[in-house]
Amino acid sequence: MDPRTEIKEFLRSRRARIAPERAGLPAYGGNRRVKGLRREEVALLAGVSVDYYVRMERGGLTGASDGVLDALASALQLDEAERDHLFHLARQSRASSGPRRRRPAVTVRPALQQVLDAITDAPAWMCNGRYDVLAMNQLARALYSPVLADTRRPANTARFVYLDPEAAKTFFVDYDRIVCDVAAKLRMEAGRNPHDEELIALVGELSTRSELFRHRWASQDVRLHRSGRKRVHHPVVGQLDLDVESMEMPAEPGLLLNVYTAPAGTATADGLALLASWAASQDRLATEIQALG
């Protein structure tokens, strides 16, 4: 994932989606040769020269100041995730001329596993930016048993979504939204860590084996990991409408803690209690470390 290519494709895709009218510009003539804004129109809106913007769109963000990047983000009407992605790409562009340093593997300390295990009434698990499942509590193992059915370790929810689509469609009620979000969050991670060899391998594998992933990856969309709602259909307890809190771990850069809850007295809260009872009755559950069999 070359930073210059990523910059070029990202800026072009964001420029193409904005009609002149949306940017407050007159649209002279009915036969525009480009979709969205022209480069000179983006330059005008960002307050830079056309030549300078052309250099930026060709991947040249090395010398761009934060003020210029902010102006460019405003001109292209970037949302929070897209603005963060632009700044990540700019930082990687500046760093690309220096020596590459291999990032240490992100691991889960025993104390963090103890925190997960102490959460007994809610599924809780930790992953990295590649969607590798790194640690779970017992209720999360029960909830994500369809994901853990794959014998490959670490289990990876992106592989489950794109490479086992029938099972994923059954499990994730909002499958169409999930496929968009997963690709967008992986691209966000690629902007942060374009030289992550395992991420490059994952994107390559998904691109080779899934036409749906190729389509979503080409959209250049990005998303932040945020709180929200996730609806799943568990094979044992049925549908669960879960409130999701996704939290970055300041002391463990690269780790995300995900906790799923439901208001007391709801059908989903009852479903989680039933799921906990079912998990306790099982002699063995697949784990994030070892699959069954």
N, C-alpha and C positions, 0 to 999 in steps of 0.2 A: 504494500500500500504506500505508494510514493506520495509524499505531502504535496508536491506541486500538482500532480494529477488530481488529488483529492480537492485541492483548492479550486482548480479550474472547473471541475465538474460540479462542485457545490455552488459556486457563484453563478455559473451559467444556469443551473436548475432553478435557483432562487430568482434570478432576473427574468427567466422565461415565464414565471407564473404571475407576474404583475402587469396588468394592462395599464396603459398611460392614464386612463381615467381614474383608476384606483390610486395612482400616485399624484393625482392633481395636475396632470400635464395634458395639453391639447393633443389630440390624435389627428394629425394632418393627413389627409388622404385615406382612402379605404383599402389600400393594398400594401400593407406593411410586410416587409420581407422577413422580419424576425417575429417570433412569438414572444410576447411580453415587451419589456423595455429594451431599447437600444443601449449600447454601451455608453454613447454620449449622453443619454438621458440619465443613466445611473451616475455618471460623473457629475452632471449638473446637480442632481439631488444631493450627492455626497460632498459637493464643494471641492472637487479635485479636478485636475486636468484630464482630458480624455486619454492622453498618452499614459498618464499615471494609472488610471483605472484599467486600461488594457493590460499594462504590466501586471497589475494585481490579479486580474482574471486569468492570466497565463501562469499563475502560480507564484508570482513574486510578492509575497507578503513580508519578506525578511525585514525591510526597513520601515514598514508601516507602524506608525505610533498608535497608542491606544485611542487617541482622539480621532484619528483617521478611521480606525476600525469601528468605533462607535458611530461615526457619520455614515460609514458604509452599511452598518447594520440597520440604521434608521432608514436609509435610502431603499434598502431591500425589504424593509418591513419584517425583519427577523423577529421571531418570538424568543423567549428566554433560552430555550434549548439551542436554537439555531445560533444565537449570539454567542453562547458559551462555546459551541462547536467552532465558530469562526475564530475565536480567540485561541482555542486549542490548536487549530491548524496553523495559525500565525506563530505560536510558540514553537511548534514542531518544525516549522519552516526555518526559524532562526537557529534551532538546535541542530538542524540536519547537517550543517557544515562541520560540527564538532564530532568527536569520537562517540560511537554508540556504546551505551552501557547496558548490559543485560540486567533486566529487572529481577530482583529476587522473587522466588515463588511465594505467593500469598498463601499462608497456612492459618489454621485456626488453633489458637493456643488452648491448652486444656481448661484454663479458667473460663474461656468463652463457651466451651462445650458445657461446662457446669452451669453457666447462665441459661443456656438453651434447655438443659435438663430440668432446671428449676421452674421453667414455665410449663405447667402441667395441664392447663385448661385451654391452651391455644396452640395451634401448629406454629412452630418457629424454626427458621432455618437460615443458613448463611450461604451466600454465593459470591462469586467475583463478577467482574464486568463481562466475562465471557459466558455467564449463565452456568458455570460449573457448580454443581451442588457440593458444597464442602463440608457442611455439618448440619445436623437436624436433631430435633427432639423426637420422642416416640410418636407423638401425635402427627407431626409433619411426615414422618415415614409412612404412617397409615394413610394420611391424606394423599400423599404423592406416590402411592404404591404403583399406579399405572406408569409414572415416569421412571420409577426405579426398576421396573420390569426388564428394561434393557440391561444386559449384563456388562456393558461397557462402563468403566469407571475412570474418572468421576462421572456420575450421571450428569447430563446436560439438558436443560429444558429447551434450548434452541434446537438441538437435534431432535428431541421428542416432537416439537411443534412441526418441524419441516420434513423430517425423515420418517415419521410414523404418523402421517396425517389422519388416517382413519381413527386411530386410538386418540389422537389429540382432539379431533373434532367431537368425539364422544365425551371426552373429559372436560374440555373447556367449552362452556356454553357460548361464550362470545369469541369463538375461534377466529373469525375474520378480523376482529380488533386485535386479538393477541398476535396474529402473524405480522400485522403492521408494527405493533409496539416492539416486538422482539427484534426485528431487523433494524428498526430505528435506534434502539438502545445499543445494539451491537455496533452500528455506525458511529454513534456517539463515543463508544469505547475506542473505536479505531482512531478517532480524532485525538483522543488523549494518548494512546499508546500505539502508534502506527508500526512500531518495530516489534511488537509482541508476537513472537513466532507461533505460539499456540493459537492466538487469535487469528493470525494470517492463515494457519492451517484449517481452523474451523470455518472461516469464511470461504476458503477454497473448497472444502468438502461440501458445504451447504450449496455453494454455487454450482458445483458439478452435479449434485444429485437432486436438486430441487429447482424446478422452473419457477415455482412460486417465490422462493427465496431470491432468485436472480431478479425477478420483477420488482420485488420490494426493495432490494439492495440498490437497484438502479434509480429508484425514486429520490435518493439522496436525503430522505427524511431522517430527522434525529429526534430523540425523546430523552427526557430526564427520568430517572427512577423516582417515582412519586407515590404518595398514598392514593388510595382509591378503592374501587370495588372489584372483586373478582368472583365470578360465578363458575362453579365447577359441578360436574355430575360424577359423584363417586360411585363405583360399582356396588358398594355395600349399602351405603346410607342415602343414596340419591342426591338431589341437588342441594348445594350449599351456597348461599349468597354471603360472601365473606368481606369484611372490611379489612383492607390491607394497609399496613404501615411499613414502608420501606425506608430504612435509615442507614446512612453512611456511618462508618465507624471511624471517628477522628484518630483514634490511637492505632488503627489498623488500616492504612490507606489501601483502597482496592476491595475492601470487604463491604458487603451489604447485609444487614440484618432485616429479615422479613418476618412479620408477625401477623397472623390472620385471626380475627376475632369476630364475634357477633353479639348484638345486644341481648341481654338476659330476657328470657321469656319468648324468644322468637323460635320459629321452626328450625333455623340454622343453628342456634345455640343447642337445641335438643339434638340436632343431627351430630354436632361435635361431641356431645356427651355419649351418644350411641357409638360414634366412631372410636372414642377412647375405650369404651367397653369392648368393642370388637377387637381393637388392637391388643388389649390385655388378655383376650382369650386365645390369641394366636401363639403357637409354639415358637414361631420365628417370623420375622419380617425382613424383607430386603432392606439394606441400609445404604447410606451414601458411600460406604467403604466396600461392602461386599454384597453381591446379588445372590438371590436364592439359587441353590444348585451349583 
